[in-house]
Amino acid sequence: MAGMAKVKLKDAPDIEVPTGLYIGGQFRAATGGGQFDVLNPATEQPLCKVADGTVEDAKAALDAASQAFPAWSATHPRDRAEILRKCFELAIARKEFFARLMTLENGKALPDSRAEAAYAAEFFRWYSEEAPRNLGEVSRAPSTGARILVQHKAAGVAVMVTPWNFPAAMGTRKIAPALAAGCTVVLKPASETPLTMLALAELFQEAGVPAGVVNILPSRKSGAVVSAMLHDPRVRVISFTGSTEVGRKLLHEAADNVVRPAMELGGNAPFIVCEDADIDAAVDGAMIAKMRNMGEACTSANRFYVHEKVHEAFVDKFAAKMKALKVGNGLEEGVAVGPLVNADTRNKVAALVEDALNKGARAVIGGQRVNRTGYYYPPTVLVDVPDNARCLKEEIFGPVAPIQKFRDEDEAIRKANDTEFGLISYVYTRDLSRGLKISERLEAGMIGLNRGVASDPAAPFGGAKQSGIGREGAHEGMMEFLETQYVSVTW
């Protein structure tokens, strides 16, 4: 099938990106020639058109991944590591290119995009170091005397589905451990933000990733395309980041072929400020936990619980810092808050704020839409938020901070745990013993104790309850793509 040339982006003619499906080491048009627009959230206008993958294209991508698997899984771990290290070096060298590209298709401000570009690259470096550390063990069975030899083998072809909020990092933190383990992959990026992953495909080529090891499949037909792949017996892992609602559906489909799931799902993170907290440190942490990626993160602080004795001081300082953030096109230097990714996201944020205000909450700052082109919503701080406000139950995914008072730790912990989600919780206190005791009582896979960010390639990222299954990052992230094999032998 004919290849597709790179195109210059409408709002940044100095940036050229491939727009075809990346299958078997080549860019190609979609079967039938379908395409879809990628919009700039700051202008609401198309940046370019991208190939719209079909079920037939998904099968072709699986063919390529399946054919590449035997040779890649047999490649020496050190050789896989060197390729991943090269990916890291290239990604760092092109950090500004990727930052601008992410801002154009996602809307986030350049400081957020630059941070993500560095974070995304770090997964390549971390897993270049983990690839040679696929260690097994040998022991002796106590009752029979036989030797127990345990090794970990590449699981096979992995299907990956990534969201729009971190166009680079959500892909690299899946692809890097899979490649380190010896798996081959087919990745379907979010249709709002496919350009970053297609640009990374070029990086993979230059770094020496063999054809077919990584395949990128943009598509508006997400349900049909992913379903077809999950029902192909060659697929052994499904790695998904997105909403719990979609995750449940994929888990049902994965069950048909008993495909191993790695699910990083929704969050509803509480941010607890204890009576003895360092308020300035808590405010600084709140700014990171809430406004990193403009609140468009599953780890974003979604509910703030502040002790009644420090509530006023915290709100005053927090609101002042939120108010000082400059809103505008994310490509402009000095802008801290760009547009949200699309109209639906902006409208949901506005609806959640309106619901809270109608139920008695008060906006200290913000609370109304910005009257300009682009999917903007201003930084907003809400107080006196009632328990029945939707924003305390639903993931906001925007720059809105609802705050409630609490009187004692038991009340704060009860409210923090009153959710089906359990991805991350934040706690601020000067008393380390208190902080650790509270952490143990919180039903979350991760805790930010006196820290506003916990994400790190070297740490096991993942949640409890309905926030997911499995872990990404750390050594555990590579284990998601490995099957344990036990050999019983006597010598």
Summary of the structure (lengths in Angstrom):
residues: 491
radius of gyration: 23.1
end to end distance: 54.8
largest distance: 77.2
contacts: 1830
relative contact order: 0.13
helix: 40%
strand: 24%
